[in-house]
Amino acid sequence: MNKIASLILVLATFVACDKTEKKVEVQKVTKPKVEFSDFGFNYADFNVIQDTVRKGDTFGTIIEKQNIGDRKVYEIVQAVKDTFDVRIIRPNKAFTMLRSKNKTNKLQVFVYQPDPLNYYIFDFRDSLVVAHKKTRPITIRKKIIGGVLKGSLSETLDNAKVSTGLASQITKVYSWTIDFFKLKKGDRFGIVFTERYVNDSIYNGVDELKGMFFEYKGKISYAFPFVKDISTGKIDYYDENGKTLKNLFLKTPIKFSRISSRFSNNRFHPVQQRWKAHKGTDYAAPTGTPITTTAAGVVEMTGYTAGNGNYVKVKHNGTYSTQYLHMSKILVRRGQRVTQGQVIGKVGSTGLATGPHVCYRFWKNGVQVDALKLNLPMGEPMTGSDKSRFLEKIEPLKRELDSIGNL
């Protein structure tokens, strides 16, 4: 009996231990819910719909499809007209709708974004609809790129993931001093500039050029922006010694192109199939590319001939004249005064031409000359306090540029 009692006691002990173990529960760790917010609203509090304006949509057609209770679109438009003109709604622009999370799914907030930087908030939560215009915070970051060209300027900047608009800015700055068609692979360059970022993360383009250099014909050509006359705020560009980059003439009549034929006293004409003088420089470009006058002056002649096609000739002063041939369209008239860089026509292939291009001709004292070989006078350099102020400003920028490639 004693043995049986002892056995029962041991079994009871095991059962009790088993019951105790079953009561132990493993606590689950709940991760905190990640909440996303934008435009100042916590998206977790709403049913969120994001979309873009479609062709034919208006502010009214978008709003009237939503659950806005007894409100009338006309009344809403009148309530927000001092802040927002509903006519500026454009296709492909983003908008966001924040709806209530209850069964009514009622529109609480409507947000329209005309661009990445600005947005309008329409708040439907109170009895009176309120509209606000907001601007996202902008962060400015400095960027330095440089090294050697591995292709064209546009290709090099594209490989560096820089806004394509920067190439146009640079070309404009150097219009008087560098022929970008003559830059070669392996030429050195350096650029210091700033970029804009929306909400510290979304790239919004180039903000400002600070300074740059390009190796051109074996020499380093610097460019630094400077406001000489503070009262006007006008920015001009100067080299490292305070000498203006502006010239009487631009280097080329087209921003982006290639030289397809140079000035020659004996060239085989591709159309006439014979050797003859070619007293101009041909720049090949797509039909419709803008042609700009390389210097200010007065339009001396416009017209059409079998050889030249549509052309414009500009007289700049008593010494210089230029002519632009084979245009698809002439945009100026005889006697009209034009400014440097003004668009005077469009590239074409009229007259004796095998493809779209502009033949650029240059006269000095009545004689046709090779524009690419002329040494034309530059503007006046800075002096006195202006030069001292300029040199002080560019000193740290030039050090940064010179550090690229250990120039």
Buried (B, 14 or more C-beta within 10 A) or exposed (E): EEEEEEEEEEEEEEEEEEEEEEEEEEEEEEEEEEEEEBBEBEBEEBBBBEEEBEEEBEBBEBBEEBEBEEBEBEEBBEBBEEEBEBEEBEEEBBBBBBBBEEEEBBBBBBBBBBEBBEBBBBBBEEEEBEBBEEEBEBEEEEBBBBEEBEEBBBEBBBEEEBBEEBBBBBBEBBBBBBBBBEBEEEBBBBBBBEBBBBEEEEBBEBBBBBBBBBBBEEEBBBBBBBBBEEEEEEEBBBBBEBBBBBBBBBBBBBBBBEBBBEBBEEBEBEEEEEEEEBBBBBBBBEEEBBBBBBBBBBBBEBEEEEBBBBBBBBBBEEEBBBBBBBBBEBBBEEEBEBEBBBEBBBBBBBBBBEBBBBBBBBBEEEEBBBBBEEEBEBBEEBEEEBBEBBBEBBEEBBEBBBEBBEE
